[in-house]
Amino acid sequence: MEQLKLMHLADMKGAFARVATAGFYVALRIGFYAPEDELNAYPEDWVEHYTTRGLALQDPLMRWTFTSHGARRWSEIDQPDPARVLEDYRRHKLRYGVTVCLPGRGSSPKKSFGMFARSDREMLDVEIEELTHLLSALHVSEQQTLTESQIEVLRMLSTGMRYKQMAYELGISESAVKARLKSAALRMNAKTAAQAASVAASRGML
């Protein structure tokens, strides 16, 4: 299988959708309150039904991710379902699927998971491998680090300082400030320096 570069979650939407033709949900590096990034490509009627009825805490597929890692077809997940959430899935044409959950690493591990659905048939082994591979390519971005100079300019940017102010404080040119911010964004796989600062702050790097 082709080796994937680290990339943004939105960049993977088409690749996930080619396998999970009925919809999917991906959450990356889940912290105490919420994931660092997420993508919900489930049908709108299912999202509304799921949200308004507060099914997340009763969902056996979601509950499986609390205690397990790896990939499992929905038909193989053995969890109590007193609220009959799986019947709701099927009524909304999300009849077959797989849940993939990847463990975090380091002293403060953050797991990532994805739930992928089809309406026509069970997922093939090769498709499950592909989904796991795609999710892993996104999950490993938590290993990215920054240099001290990159952290410094991102910290300044996050406080609202302008390039001219940063340059004066650091004793460097504005072009040098921009170069550091650009390199930090590339290191964090962010589209902008502001996004890099936001992600770095959420990971406790600033």
Order of alpha helices (4+ residues) and beta strands (2+ residues): alpha-beta-beta-alpha-alpha-beta-alpha-beta-beta-alpha-alpha-alpha-alpha-alpha
